[in-house]
Every structure is written in structure tokens, then in C-alpha cells.
Amino acid sequence: MRQGETRSPGSRRALALVAIVLLLASSTWFSAAAVVPQLRSEWQLSNAVAAWLTIAVQLGFVIGAVASSAVNLADILPPRLVILGSAAGAGATNLLLVLAHGPGLAIPLRLLTGAFLAGVYPPVMKVTATWFDRPRRGTALGILVGASAVGSALPHLVNAVGGLDWRTVVYGTSALSLAGGLLALFGLREGPFRFPRGVFDPRQARLVFANRGVRLASLGYFGHMWELYAMWTWFLLFFSSALGAHGGTSRAALATFAVIGIGLAGSWVGGVAGDRWGRPETAIAMMAGSAACALLIGLLDSAPAWLILLVGLAWGFTVLGDSAQFSTLVTDLADQSYVGTALGLQTAFGFGLTTATIWLVPRLETAVGWRWAFAFLAPGPLLGIAAMARLRATTPGP
């Protein structure tokens, strides 16, 4: 590797491969949320019970991430094996949804799906970081986070086709997840900027947040997560309500796919900006934009659908544009032998927070309507801005 070179030969191919792996594996995340309108009718679900179809995934992810971090799984085993087992497990538990006749079985299965997905996200982030040195790492991780967004949005696209039984969505996303695991097994390799191999050390999980830089980066991430998944989960019902009786499920599903999927562009742009102008600065700009959208979009509940969608697209762009900054900061600042453990714990606590806002939004909608329900997500990015402002003075420039 030449001095000053920030990526290795084959890095673009590796990035494309790992992005496809994550996109495919992530497709099981919202496979149930994407078909909530059908399940509400077939299973007679209330909004509160329907929310648990997504909350269970988040809780499962937290359990899986904490467990894998406690044993340093992402730092002591080859990532491709961890990803294969996790993606295959997520696909299998997702597939079992077709046997469910109500939330009694569906919710535990979603919990297991989330637990398996915790074995995909941190390892692929770590593998990607091994292909890019710090000056270009933010762009690479931004593309990767964007691929995760597209994967999460895929069930909405499948649902937008219209006329499909919800089980077809489940079959398709389960197959995609397994394909992602097999692709990781046969195609995924670590790059030349490898992190030192860790050994089992249960103390590392406790020491992660003792690092001030990791702690502040994680606080920013927690503010980001307070907003992100609640917005992704409930935009479909919000936009369906805005369309009214003349909208139709397919239009709302297609709009939701676009709002989530545009996060790919936002995350990519955010990664480039973070590498060039600074990660905390970029995160602050993106979170300011997403907070503004959270406050504004409900006020447009009676506006034309195209205007609501336009603000929704801006929200989808900014709400994910900061995400890669937090992961990249952890790869920069954490103990280099336990980056996987640090990423796992950061995501575990972040996803734990998402359960609160996913649960909260439909209750707020019942109490104050869609006009104000999303506004309660704005404090999250505002907290993140405060954390990033404190980090700016102590973090080296790009």
C-alpha cells in the first residue's frame, strides 16, 4: 500500500458486494410492517398490536447485539460466517410467518428475526471499513447504510405491485435474505486495512462507553435512532391517511418505498460530505434538516399529496444522511481490536430506543392526530446536534 493511499485495489468491487449483501439481508426487517394494512384486516389488529410487529424486531436486534457484543462475536470469528448464519436465520424465522394466524406467533417470530439481523449489520460495517482508510471510510459506510435503507424499503416496493398476498412478500424477502448470506460466504473478504484480531474479553463491552469520543458519537446516534425507525414504520399509514379514500394501498406503499429508499442518496451524500468537511459538522447539518421535516410534515396533513411526498422525500434524505457518520466515528475512535464490539453495543442501545418511539407515535396520533404526532420525534436529532457540537472540538478533521 502506497503512503497516503486511502483505498486498495478491489475496494469498489468489495463495497458493491457488501452493499448487496446488506441490502438482501435487510429485506426481512420490514417484511411485516410493509403488509400491516393486509394483516390488520385479516388478523383484526389494532394500531398498538400492529406496532409490535416492528417493535419485536427492534427488541430482538437489541438482544442479539448485546449477546454478540458480550462474547465479542464480530471480533473473534470470520465475518462471512457470522453473516451467513445470521442472514439464513433471519430468512428462516421470517419464512415461518406464513404459519402464523395472528400476533401470538408472529410477534415471537419477529423477535427472533431481529436477533438474527444483529449478526449482519455490525460485521458488514466492520468488513467495509477494512477496505477504506479513514479519509474515505465515511463515503463507503454511507453507501452501505444506504443499501440497508433500500433493503428495508424493498417489501414496500413488492407490496406496491398490488394484488399480492402478504405471504408472497414474506416468501420473497426470506429468499433474498438467504441469498445475501450465501453471497457473503462465497464472495466476502476483509480488505488490507484490517483491524487487529480480538480475543474473548468480556470487559470490552463495559469499556466501550468509557471512551469519550465513542460515547459522544453514540449519543448522536441515539438521537438519530429516536427519529429514524418511527418515521420509517409509520409513514405508510400517515401517507395512506393523507391520500384518503381515493389513495389506495399501492400508491401509499410506492411513496413509502421512495421515502425510505431515497436514504441511499442521503447517506451517500452525507458520507462524502463527512469525509471532506468533517463528520460532526455533516451530522449536525443533516439532523437539523430532519428535525425541521419532522416538525413540518404533520402540518401538511390537508395539503396536496405531492407536497407531502416532497417533504417526505426531504425527510427520508436527511434522516439517514447522518447515520454513517456515527458508525464511522466509532471505527475511528474505538479500541481497534474491538471495533465490532463497539459497533454492536452502539446499535443495541440505539435500536432499544426505537421501540419507544415506534410504540409512541400511534398513541400520539390517536391523541393529537397526524398533525402533531411526528413532531415528537424532533427532540431526537436536536439531542444529536448537541452531542456532535461537543465532539467537534475534540475530533480531528477529515
C-alpha positions as CSV (number, residue, x, y, z in Angstrom):
1,M,0.0,0.0,0.0
2,R,1.5,3.3,-1.0
3,Q,1.8,6.0,1.5
4,G,-1.3,8.3,1.6
5,E,-3.4,5.8,-0.4
6,T,-6.8,5.5,1.2
7,R,-8.3,2.6,-0.6
8,S,-7.0,-0.7,-2.0
9,P,-7.3,-2.3,-5.4
10,G,-10.7,-4.1,-5.5
11,S,-12.2,-1.8,-2.9
12,R,-15.1,-0.7,-5.2
13,R,-15.9,-4.3,-6.0
14,A,-15.8,-5.2,-2.3
15,L,-18.1,-2.2,-1.4
16,A,-20.6,-3.2,-4.1
17,L,-20.6,-6.8,-2.9
18,V,-21.0,-5.9,0.8
19,A,-23.8,-3.4,-0.1
20,I,-25.7,-6.1,-2.0
21,V,-25.3,-8.5,1.0
22,L,-26.7,-5.9,3.4
23,L,-29.5,-4.9,1.0
24,L,-30.6,-8.5,0.6
25,A,-30.4,-9.4,4.3
26,S,-32.2,-6.2,5.4
27,S,-35.2,-7.1,3.3
28,T,-36.7,-9.1,6.2
29,W,-36.7,-6.1,8.5
30,F,-39.9,-4.5,7.4
31,S,-41.5,-7.6,5.7
32,A,-44.3,-7.5,8.3
33,A,-44.6,-3.7,8.6
34,A,-45.0,-3.4,4.8
35,V,-48.1,-5.6,4.9
36,V,-49.6,-4.2,8.0
37,P,-52.7,-2.9,6.1
38,Q,-53.5,-6.5,5.0
39,L,-52.6,-8.0,8.4
40,R,-54.8,-5.5,10.2
41,S,-57.7,-6.6,8.1
42,E,-57.0,-10.4,8.2
43,W,-56.0,-10.6,11.8
44,Q,-58.2,-7.8,13.2
45,L,-55.2,-5.9,14.6
46,S,-55.3,-2.6,16.5
47,N,-52.6,0.0,15.8
48,A,-51.0,-0.9,19.1
49,V,-50.7,-4.6,18.3
50,A,-49.6,-3.8,14.7
51,A,-46.8,-1.7,16.2
52,W,-45.4,-4.7,18.0
53,L,-44.7,-6.4,14.7
54,T,-42.0,-3.9,14.2
55,I,-41.1,-3.3,17.9
56,A,-40.4,-7.0,18.2
57,V,-37.8,-6.8,15.5
58,Q,-36.1,-3.9,17.3
59,L,-36.1,-5.7,20.6
60,G,-34.8,-8.8,19.0
61,F,-32.0,-6.8,17.4
62,V,-31.1,-5.4,20.8
63,I,-31.0,-8.8,22.4
64,G,-28.9,-10.2,19.6
65,A,-26.5,-7.2,19.5
66,V,-25.9,-7.2,23.3
67,A,-25.3,-11.0,23.3
68,S,-22.9,-10.9,20.4
69,S,-21.1,-7.9,21.9
70,A,-20.8,-9.6,25.2
71,V,-18.8,-12.5,23.6
72,N,-17.0,-10.3,21.1
73,L,-18.5,-12.3,18.3
74,A,-17.8,-9.9,15.5
75,D,-14.2,-9.6,16.6
76,I,-13.2,-13.2,17.0
77,L,-15.0,-15.1,14.2
78,P,-14.6,-14.6,10.4
79,P,-17.3,-12.1,9.4
80,R,-18.6,-14.1,6.4
81,L,-19.5,-17.0,8.7
82,V,-21.3,-14.7,11.2
83,I,-23.2,-13.0,8.3
84,L,-24.2,-16.3,6.7
85,G,-25.6,-17.8,9.9
86,S,-27.4,-14.6,10.8
87,A,-28.9,-13.9,7.3
88,A,-30.0,-17.5,7.0
89,G,-31.6,-17.4,10.5
90,A,-33.4,-14.2,9.7
91,G,-34.7,-15.6,6.5
92,A,-35.9,-18.8,8.2
93,T,-37.7,-17.1,11.1
94,N,-39.2,-14.6,8.6
95,L,-40.5,-17.5,6.5
96,L,-42.2,-19.1,9.4
97,L,-44.6,-16.1,9.5
98,V,-46.7,-17.8,6.8
99,L,-47.7,-20.3,9.5
100,A,-49.0,-17.6,11.8
101,H,-52.7,-16.9,12.1
102,G,-52.3,-13.9,14.4
103,P,-49.9,-11.9,16.5
104,G,-49.5,-14.7,19.1
105,L,-46.9,-16.5,16.9
106,A,-46.0,-13.6,14.6
107,I,-44.5,-11.4,17.3
108,P,-42.1,-14.0,18.7
109,L,-41.0,-14.8,15.2
110,R,-40.3,-11.1,14.5
111,L,-38.3,-11.0,17.8
112,L,-36.1,-13.9,16.5
113,T,-35.7,-12.3,13.1
114,G,-34.4,-9.1,14.8
115,A,-32.0,-11.2,16.9
116,F,-30.5,-12.8,13.8
117,L,-30.2,-9.5,12.0
118,A,-28.0,-8.2,14.8
119,G,-25.4,-10.6,13.4
120,V,-25.5,-9.0,10.0
121,Y,-25.2,-5.2,10.4
122,P,-22.1,-4.7,12.7
123,P,-20.0,-7.3,10.9
124,V,-20.7,-5.8,7.4
125,M,-19.8,-2.4,8.7
126,K,-16.6,-3.6,10.1
127,V,-15.7,-5.5,6.9
128,T,-16.4,-2.4,4.8
129,A,-14.1,-0.3,7.0
130,T,-11.2,-2.8,6.3
131,W,-11.3,-1.8,2.6
132,F,-11.0,2.0,3.1
133,D,-8.7,4.1,5.3
134,R,-10.1,6.9,7.3
135,P,-10.1,9.7,4.7
136,R,-12.6,7.7,2.5
137,R,-14.3,5.5,5.1
138,G,-17.3,7.7,5.6
139,T,-18.3,7.6,1.9
140,A,-18.0,3.8,1.9
141,L,-20.1,3.4,5.0
142,G,-22.6,5.9,3.8
143,I,-23.2,3.8,0.7
144,L,-23.5,0.7,2.9
145,V,-26.1,2.4,5.2
146,G,-28.0,3.5,2.1
147,A,-28.1,-0.1,0.8
148,S,-29.6,-1.1,4.2
149,A,-32.3,1.5,3.6
150,V,-33.1,0.2,0.2
151,G,-33.3,-3.3,1.6
152,S,-35.6,-2.2,4.3
153,A,-37.8,-0.4,1.7
154,L,-38.0,-3.4,-0.7
155,P,-41.1,-5.0,1.0
156,H,-42.9,-1.8,0.3
157,L,-42.0,-2.0,-3.4
158,V,-43.1,-5.6,-3.6
159,N,-46.4,-4.6,-1.8
160,A,-46.8,-1.7,-4.2
161,V,-47.2,-4.1,-7.1
162,G,-50.7,-4.7,-5.9
163,G,-52.8,-7.8,-5.8
164,L,-50.1,-9.8,-3.9
165,D,-51.0,-11.9,-0.9
166,W,-48.9,-10.8,2.1
167,R,-47.4,-14.3,2.2
168,T,-45.8,-13.6,-1.2
169,V,-43.9,-10.7,0.4
170,V,-42.7,-13.0,3.1
171,Y,-41.5,-15.6,0.7
172,G,-39.7,-13.1,-1.4
173,T,-37.9,-11.4,1.4
174,S,-36.9,-14.7,3.1
175,A,-35.3,-15.8,-0.2
176,L,-33.5,-12.5,-0.6
177,S,-32.0,-12.8,3.0
178,L,-30.7,-16.3,2.3
179,A,-29.2,-15.1,-0.9
180,G,-27.4,-12.4,0.9
181,G,-25.9,-14.8,3.4
182,L,-24.7,-17.2,0.6
183,L,-23.2,-14.2,-1.2
184,A,-21.3,-13.2,1.9
185,L,-20.0,-16.8,2.4
186,F,-18.6,-17.2,-1.1
187,G,-17.7,-13.6,-2.0
188,L,-16.9,-11.5,1.1
189,R,-13.3,-11.0,2.2
190,E,-11.7,-8.5,4.5
191,G,-9.5,-5.7,3.0
192,P,-5.9,-4.7,3.7
193,F,-6.8,-2.1,6.4
194,R,-7.8,-4.9,8.8
195,F,-8.4,-4.3,12.5
196,P,-6.3,-6.3,14.9
197,R,-8.0,-9.6,15.7
198,G,-9.6,-9.6,19.1
199,V,-9.8,-12.3,21.7
200,F,-12.6,-13.1,24.0
201,D,-12.6,-10.4,26.7
202,P,-16.0,-9.7,28.4
203,R,-14.6,-6.5,29.9
204,Q,-14.6,-4.8,26.5
205,A,-18.4,-4.5,26.4
206,R,-18.1,-2.5,29.7
207,L,-15.2,-0.3,28.4
208,V,-16.8,0.8,25.1
209,F,-18.6,3.9,26.5
210,A,-15.7,4.8,28.8
211,N,-14.2,6.2,25.6
212,R,-15.4,9.8,25.5
213,G,-15.3,10.0,21.7
214,V,-17.3,6.8,21.3
215,R,-19.7,8.0,24.0
216,L,-20.5,11.2,22.2
217,A,-20.7,9.6,18.8
218,S,-23.2,7.1,20.4
219,L,-25.3,9.9,21.9
220,G,-25.6,11.4,18.5
221,Y,-26.6,8.0,17.1
222,F,-29.2,7.6,19.8
223,G,-30.8,10.9,18.9
224,H,-30.8,9.8,15.2
225,M,-32.4,6.5,16.1
226,W,-35.1,8.1,18.2
227,E,-36.4,9.5,14.9
228,L,-35.5,7.1,12.2
229,Y,-37.4,3.9,12.6
230,A,-40.6,5.5,13.9
231,M,-40.6,7.6,10.7
232,W,-39.9,4.6,8.5
233,T,-42.5,2.4,10.3
234,W,-45.4,4.9,10.3
235,F,-45.0,6.9,7.1
236,L,-47.1,4.3,5.2
237,L,-50.1,4.8,7.5
238,F,-49.6,8.6,7.6
239,F,-49.5,8.9,3.8
240,S,-52.4,6.5,3.4
241,S,-54.4,8.8,5.7
242,A,-53.3,11.8,3.7
243,L,-54.4,10.2,0.5
244,G,-57.8,9.3,2.0
245,A,-60.3,7.0,0.4
246,H,-59.1,7.8,-3.1
247,G,-55.4,6.9,-2.5
248,G,-55.2,3.1,-2.5
249,T,-52.7,0.9,-0.8
250,S,-50.3,0.6,-3.8
251,R,-49.8,4.4,-4.1
252,A,-49.0,4.7,-0.4
253,A,-46.7,1.7,-0.5
254,L,-44.8,3.1,-3.5
255,A,-44.5,6.5,-1.8
256,T,-43.1,4.8,1.3
257,F,-40.6,2.9,-0.7
258,A,-39.4,6.2,-2.3
259,V,-39.2,8.0,1.1
260,I,-37.2,5.2,2.7
261,G,-35.2,4.4,-0.4
262,I,-34.0,8.0,-1.0
263,G,-32.0,7.4,2.1
264,L,-29.4,5.8,-0.2
265,A,-28.7,9.2,-1.8
266,G,-28.8,11.0,1.5
267,S,-26.4,8.5,3.2
268,W,-24.1,8.6,0.2
269,V,-24.0,12.4,0.1
270,G,-23.6,12.5,3.9
271,G,-20.6,10.1,3.7
272,V,-18.9,12.2,1.0
273,A,-19.5,15.4,3.0
274,G,-18.3,13.8,6.2
275,D,-15.0,12.8,4.5
276,R,-14.5,16.2,3.0
277,W,-15.8,18.6,5.7
278,G,-16.0,16.7,8.9
279,R,-18.2,14.1,10.4
280,P,-19.7,16.0,13.3
281,E,-20.4,19.0,11.0
282,T,-22.2,16.9,8.5
283,A,-24.2,15.1,11.1
284,I,-25.3,18.4,12.6
285,A,-26.5,19.7,9.2
286,M,-28.4,16.5,8.4
287,M,-30.1,16.3,11.8
288,A,-31.1,20.0,11.6
289,G,-32.8,19.2,8.3
290,S,-34.6,16.0,9.6
291,A,-35.8,17.8,12.7
292,A,-37.3,20.5,10.6
293,C,-39.1,17.9,8.4
294,A,-40.4,16.1,11.5
295,L,-42.0,19.4,12.7
296,L,-43.3,20.4,9.3
297,I,-44.8,17.3,7.7
298,G,-47.7,16.9,10.0
299,L,-48.8,20.5,9.4
300,L,-49.3,19.5,5.8
301,D,-51.9,16.8,6.5
302,S,-54.5,18.5,4.4
303,A,-52.1,19.7,1.7
304,P,-51.9,18.2,-1.8
305,A,-50.3,14.7,-1.8
306,W,-47.4,15.7,-4.0
307,L,-46.3,18.4,-1.5
308,I,-46.5,15.9,1.4
309,L,-44.4,13.5,-0.6
310,L,-41.9,16.2,-1.4
311,V,-41.4,16.9,2.2
312,G,-41.3,13.2,2.9
313,L,-38.5,12.7,0.4
314,A,-36.5,15.5,2.0
315,W,-37.1,13.9,5.4
316,G,-36.0,10.5,4.0
317,F,-32.9,12.0,2.6
318,T,-31.8,13.9,5.7
319,V,-33.0,11.4,8.3
320,L,-30.4,8.8,7.0
321,G,-27.8,11.3,5.8
322,D,-26.2,11.4,9.3
323,S,-26.2,7.7,10.0
324,A,-22.9,6.7,8.6
325,Q,-21.1,9.5,10.5
326,F,-21.8,7.8,13.8
327,S,-20.6,4.4,12.7
328,T,-17.5,5.9,11.0
329,L,-16.7,7.8,14.2
330,V,-16.8,4.6,16.2
331,T,-14.4,2.8,13.7
332,D,-12.1,5.8,14.1
333,L,-12.2,6.3,17.9
334,A,-12.9,2.8,19.4
335,D,-10.2,0.3,20.6
336,Q,-9.2,-1.0,17.2
337,S,-9.2,-4.7,18.3
338,Y,-12.8,-4.4,19.4
339,V,-14.5,-2.2,16.7
340,G,-17.1,-4.9,16.1
341,T,-18.0,-5.0,19.8
342,A,-18.3,-1.2,19.9
343,L,-20.5,-1.1,16.8
344,G,-22.7,-3.8,18.3
345,L,-23.2,-2.0,21.5
346,Q,-23.9,1.3,19.8
347,T,-26.5,-0.3,17.6
348,A,-28.0,-2.3,20.5
349,F,-28.8,0.8,22.6
350,G,-29.9,2.8,19.5
351,F,-32.3,0.1,18.5
352,G,-33.6,-0.2,22.0
353,L,-34.6,3.5,21.8
354,T,-36.5,2.9,18.6
355,T,-39.0,0.6,20.4
356,A,-40.1,3.6,22.5
357,T,-40.9,5.9,19.5
358,I,-42.4,3.1,17.4
359,W,-44.8,2.5,20.2
360,L,-45.4,6.2,20.9
361,V,-46.3,7.5,17.5
362,P,-49.6,5.7,17.0
363,R,-50.7,6.7,20.5
364,L,-49.8,10.3,19.8
365,E,-51.7,10.1,16.5
366,T,-54.8,8.9,18.5
367,A,-54.4,11.7,21.0
368,V,-53.4,14.7,18.8
369,G,-53.7,13.4,15.2
370,W,-51.0,13.1,12.5
371,R,-50.7,16.9,12.5
372,W,-48.5,16.7,15.6
373,A,-47.6,13.1,16.1
374,F,-44.3,13.2,14.1
375,A,-43.3,16.4,15.8
376,F,-42.4,14.5,18.9
377,L,-39.6,12.8,17.0
378,A,-37.7,16.2,16.6
379,P,-36.1,16.2,20.1
380,G,-34.0,13.2,19.0
381,P,-32.0,14.9,16.3
382,L,-31.8,18.0,18.5
383,L,-30.1,15.9,21.2
384,G,-27.8,14.5,18.5
385,I,-26.8,18.0,17.4
386,A,-25.8,18.8,21.0
387,A,-23.6,15.7,21.2
388,M,-22.0,16.4,17.8
389,A,-21.3,20.0,18.8
390,R,-19.4,18.8,21.9
391,L,-17.5,16.3,19.8
392,R,-16.4,18.8,17.1
393,A,-13.7,20.4,19.3
394,T,-12.0,17.1,20.1
395,T,-12.3,15.2,16.8
396,P,-9.6,15.5,14.1
397,G,-10.7,16.9,10.8
398,P,-11.2,14.7,7.7
